[in-house]
Amino acid sequence: MRLGINLGYWGAGMDGDNLAVAQEADRLGYDVCWAAEAYGSDAPTVLTWVAAQTESIDVGSAIMQIPARQPTMTAMTAATLDSLSGGRFRLGLGVSGPQVSEGWYGVKFDKPLARTREYVEIVRKAMTRERVSYEGAHWTLPLPGGPGKPIKLTVHPQREHIPLYIAAIGPKNLEQTGEIADGALLIFPSAEHLEETAIQPLRAGREKAGKTMEGFDVSPTLPLAVGDDVTGLADMFRPYTALYVGGMGSRKQNFYNQLAQRMGYEKEAAEIQDKYLAGDKAGAAAAVPHQLIDQTALLGPVERIAERMQAYAAAGVTTLNLAPAGFTLEERITALRAGTDALERSGLA
């Protein structure tokens, strides 16, 4: 099992620290550094900045939002980043959510699976440097009846095949991800529930494409906090968990809330969402069960984290992405180093 880091969003007040964390992860031999985007910092700019100041660690978008860019623009960005980084770029894609897609980008959030499939097909075709011609329900290239003609990408990526990941939560999205992508970006993964919540639909998708799970990168992100007080460490992540389970999306369309329900927290997920949407964020955080946080984060001393890493590897994880927590850069770097120490102790390195 490999280790990665996830820097999350840029512009959250820790930008200088984030670069130092990425550089330390590079020095420690971490495999990949991911950056996110929502409606603030964009992922490609951050990844270019990180790639320019690191040596060997891969840089990946987790995610570049599908409604934010035309697929050919995404292919251009991926090819450029791969070339500039010396072949270290990984393309992570996702549909975002209805509030961001429609509220920020003005793109209707409908038929997300079909849109993702077409998007991936166009991106892959463009990056082969063939002339792009495509007829789909959501994109048609070139537009008919006009001056447009099939064009091919002029930039040469460093590699012939840039790894393509999809952020997936729901069963149907996971199955399609297994079918059309090289890896899956997961969030709130529980080793105890991973088989039914992620691996089974991914495997079904791979089988549909005539493939096995061999070579497919199951790549979840987990918060990491090191110390002896597991309860206290878990409490650090109550607002984070409440935000996603309670407030990421509408009452009817919150993928993270639905995931918590599939993990057996139906009643708790409903309470968290009720309180969060009513404006009681503190109450929502207090309603998050300790077990839910403990199952979806790496908490405790190094020995305990090593045991949890073994559980994730046994469940099918191939790249474990850590989000090292801490109030200072020193604390985050300490957590980062503890991650490599735990991996070595687990025997998975």
Buried (B, 14 or more C-beta within 10 A) or exposed (E): BBBBBBBBBBEEEBBEBBBBBBBBBBBBEBBBBBBBBBBEBBBBEBBBBBBEEBEEBBBBBBBBBBBBBBBBEBBBBBBBBBBBBEEBBBBBBBBBBBBBBBEBBEBEBEEBBEBBBBBBBBBBBBBBBEBBEBEBEBBEBBEEEEEEEEEEBEBEBBBEEBBBBBBBBBBEBBBBBBBBBBBBBBBBBBBBBBEEBBBBBBBBBBBEEEBEBEEBBBBBBBBBBBBEEBEEBBBBBBEBBBBBBBBBBEEEEBBBBBBBBBBBBEEBBBBBBBBBBEEBBEBBBBBBBEBBBBBBBBBBBBEBBBBBBBBBBEBBBBBBBBBBBBEEBEBBBBBBBBBBBBBEBBEBE
